[in-house]
Amino acid sequence: MADAPGLDKQALAAAFNAIAGSPEFTSIKDLKPKTRYEIRCMTRISTKFGGKIKAELKDLGGESLFVVMPTRLARLSDEQIDAINGMSVIGQAPYFVYNGTTETGTYDVELVFDE
């Protein structure tokens, strides 16, 4: 089979491998309860279940974790997401805390700041 015209196999392989090697998502329920995770960045994403927010969190060891936030947090405005991201850029990042699940089975989460 002949190569497609203009196909850059090395660039295609590099793009594929970068995506394949991208970080896995961590489930919120796998986070340590009552632990602060620094929010590095929040972005809107589209999933088969609708719009959601992806957050890059920093764990206690400094490693990045990628978490899809609970659906209800997709109601944050773009301005609110930008404010959270802006605080991270200037070194005043807020923290995401998972407190477990409620009696109704929803995730009990909160945003906290250093005092």
C-alpha positions in Angstrom: 0.0 0.0 0.0 1.4 3.4 -1.0 1.8 6.2 1.5 -0.8 9.0 1.5 0.5 12.1 -0.3 2.0 14.6 2.1 1.8 12.2 5.1 4.5 12.9 7.6 4.8 9.5 9.4 7.2 10.8 12.0 4.9 13.7 12.9 1.9 11.5 13.0 3.7 9.0 15.2 4.9 11.8 17.5 1.3 13.2 17.9 -0.1 9.7 18.5 2.5 8.9 21.1 2.1 12.2 22.9 -1.6 11.6 23.2 -1.2 7.9 24.2 1.3 8.9 26.9 -0.9 11.7 28.3 -1.9 11.4 32.0 -4.7 9.1 33.0 -7.7 10.5 34.9 -8.0 9.9 38.6 -11.5 9.3 40.0 -12.5 11.7 42.7 -13.4 8.8 44.9 -9.7 7.7 44.7 -8.5 11.0 46.2 -7.5 10.9 49.9 -10.5 12.4 51.8 -10.0 15.7 53.7 -6.7 16.3 51.8 -6.0 19.6 50.1 -5.1 19.3 46.4 -3.7 22.4 44.8 -5.7 23.4 41.7 -3.3 24.1 38.9 -5.8 24.6 36.1 -9.4 24.0 35.2 -10.8 23.6 31.7 -14.1 22.8 30.2 -14.4 19.5 28.3 -17.1 17.7 26.4 -17.9 14.2 27.3 -20.5 11.7 26.1 -22.4 12.7 29.2 -22.3 16.4 28.5 -20.1 19.4 29.5 -17.8 18.9 32.4 -14.8 20.5 34.0 -11.4 18.9 34.0 -9.0 19.9 36.8 -5.3 19.4 37.0 -4.5 19.0 40.7 -1.2 18.8 42.5 -1.0 16.1 45.2 1.1 16.3 48.4 4.1 14.8 46.6 3.9 17.4 43.8 2.6 15.0 41.2 -0.1 16.1 38.8 -3.5 14.4 38.9 -6.2 14.9 36.3 -9.8 14.8 37.7 -13.2 15.3 36.0 -15.2 17.4 38.4 -18.7 16.5 39.5 -21.3 17.4 36.8 -22.9 20.1 39.0 -19.6 22.1 39.0 -20.0 22.6 35.2 -22.4 25.4 36.3 -19.3 27.5 37.2 -19.1 30.5 34.9 -16.1 31.0 32.6 -15.3 34.0 34.7 -15.2 31.9 37.8 -13.0 29.3 36.2 -10.7 32.1 34.9 -10.4 33.5 38.4 -9.4 30.2 39.8 -6.8 29.7 37.1 -5.6 33.2 37.5 -5.0 32.7 41.2 -3.0 29.6 40.4 -0.8 31.6 38.0 0.1 34.2 40.7 0.9 31.7 43.4 -2.4 31.9 45.3 -3.9 28.7 44.1 -7.0 27.5 45.8 -7.3 23.9 46.9 -9.8 21.2 46.0 -10.9 19.0 48.9 -12.8 15.7 48.6 -14.7 15.0 51.9 -16.2 11.6 50.9 -19.7 10.9 49.6 -23.0 12.1 51.1 -25.9 9.9 52.2 -27.4 10.5 48.7 -24.2 9.2 47.0 -23.0 12.6 45.7 -19.4 13.7 46.1 -18.9 16.1 49.0 -16.3 18.5 47.6 -15.2 22.1 48.4 -12.9 24.8 47.4 -10.7 26.2 50.1 -8.0 28.9 50.3 -5.0 29.5 52.5 -5.9 31.9 55.3 
